[in-house]
């Protein structure tokens, strides 16, 4: 499954508040041995306390991360279906994928495929040690906010580059939720959760149970408002289908 672009955007207000974020994004979705898929997205992201929802108006898909239930749901509104992957299942899928990539590296050492496989392995390996958000200078104006260019380069894993609006909302809630789901590393989440402001544009790598996504996004609007009723649940009448790691098409459950 793909996860939604559930980004490092969160409100610095009270824990019961919810935030709505409009943004445009590009995904480059990769799986070992397959051609990368590039898609454009127009999204509404909702952020609550320990939960995130992303609705993509292009694909008509939604993604919900529920830290309280330790699950990620993918909802296909066109097909009226949904899949579920627990945090534990996602972690096992990433470990299995890393083992497969390591085995493949041994077979293709010295060939043109080696560099690509090493990039996959770097993304699958969790970053370790502490890392810091570095200020890289003036970032211009994004969504009406003055920004600073920032970068984050953890040891042993992919980093983050983007523009941060110091006067906007904080990033602590979403960073923690994504780290619990395994989408980003605890080292990256820890550094971002200490950073004041909101990432209003960024390029980073998201690691999901079935694919690695290189994402670039830009925020166009942020408002503090409650998500519509039922936003954190599966819609009634939708059919559950089985999720398969590393991009195999889901099949209907009996």
MONORJO-V625979 format. One record per backbone hydrogen bond with DSSP energy under -1.0 kcal/mol. CO is the residue of the C=O (numbers start at 1). NH is the residue of the N-H. E is the energy in kcal/mol with one decimal. If there is no record, write none. Layout:
CO_NH_E ; CO_NH_E
//
This chain:
4_6_-2.4 ; 5_7_-1.4 ; 7_9_-2.5 ; 14_17_-1.7 ; 19_47_-2.2 ; 20_223_-2.5 ; 21_45_-3.2 ; 22_220_-3.0 ; 22_221_-1.5 ; 23_43_-2.6 ; 24_218_-2.5 ; 25_41_-3.1 ; 26_216_-2.1 ; 27_39_-2.4 ; 28_214_-2.5 ; 29_37_-2.7 ; 30_212_-2.4 ; 31_34_-2.3 ; 37_29_-3.1 ; 39_27_-2.8 ; 41_25_-2.3 ; 42_57_-2.8 ; 43_23_-2.2 ; 44_55_-2.6 ; 45_21_-2.6 ; 46_53_-2.6 ; 47_19_-2.0 ; 50_67_-2.7 ; 51_48_-2.9 ; 52_65_-3.0 ; 53_46_-3.2 ; 54_63_-2.1 ; 55_44_-2.1 ; 56_60_-1.4 ; 60_77_-2.1 ; 61_56_-2.9 ; 62_75_-3.2 ; 63_54_-2.5 ; 64_73_-2.7 ; 65_52_-1.9 ; 66_70_-1.2 ; 66_71_-1.7 ; 70_87_-2.2 ; 71_66_-2.5 ; 72_85_-2.2 ; 73_64_-2.4 ; 74_83_-2.3 ; 75_62_-2.4 ; 76_80_-1.4 ; 76_81_-1.7 ; 80_239_-2.6 ; 81_76_-2.8 ; 82_241_-2.9 ; 83_74_-1.8 ; 85_72_-2.3 ; 86_90_-2.4 ; 87_91_-2.1 ; 88_92_-2.1 ; 89_93_-2.2 ; 90_94_-2.1 ; 91_95_-2.1 ; 92_96_-2.4 ; 93_97_-2.3 ; 94_98_-2.4 ; 95_99_-2.1 ; 96_100_-2.1 ; 97_101_-2.4 ; 98_102_-2.3 ; 99_103_-2.1 ; 100_104_-2.3 ; 101_105_-2.4 ; 102_106_-1.5 ; 104_108_-1.6 ; 108_111_-2.6 ; 111_114_-1.2 ; 113_117_-2.1 ; 114_118_-2.2 ; 115_119_-1.5 ; 116_120_-1.7 ; 117_121_-2.4 ; 118_122_-2.2 ; 119_123_-1.9 ; 120_124_-2.2 ; 121_125_-1.8 ; 134_151_-1.7 ; 137_149_-3.2 ; 140_147_-2.4 ; 142_145_-2.0 ; 145_142_-2.5 ; 147_139_-2.5 ; 148_164_-2.7 ; 149_136_-3.5 ; 150_162_-2.1 ; 151_134_-3.1 ; 152_160_-2.1 ; 155_128_-2.3 ; 160_152_-2.3 ; 161_203_-3.0 ; 162_150_-2.7 ; 163_200_-1.9 ; 163_201_-1.2 ; 164_148_-2.0 ; 165_168_-1.3 ; 165_198_-1.9 ; 170_10_-1.3 ; 171_175_-1.9 ; 172_176_-1.9 ; 173_177_-2.0 ; 174_178_-2.7 ; 175_179_-2.0 ; 176_180_-2.1 ; 177_181_-1.7 ; 178_183_-1.9 ; 183_207_-2.0 ; 185_189_-2.5 ; 186_190_-2.8 ; 187_191_-1.8 ; 188_192_-2.5 ; 189_193_-2.5 ; 192_195_-1.2 ; 198_165_-2.9 ; 200_219_-3.5 ; 201_163_-2.7 ; 202_217_-2.3 ; 203_161_-2.1 ; 204_215_-2.7 ; 206_213_-2.8 ; 211_208_-2.6 ; 212_30_-3.1 ; 213_206_-2.9 ; 214_28_-1.9 ; 215_204_-2.2 ; 216_26_-2.7 ; 217_202_-1.7 ; 218_24_-2.3 ; 221_22_-2.7 ; 223_20_-3.1 ; 228_231_-1.8 ; 230_233_-1.6 ; 235_238_-1.4 ; 239_82_-2.0 ; 240_253_-1.2 ; 251_242_-2.7
//
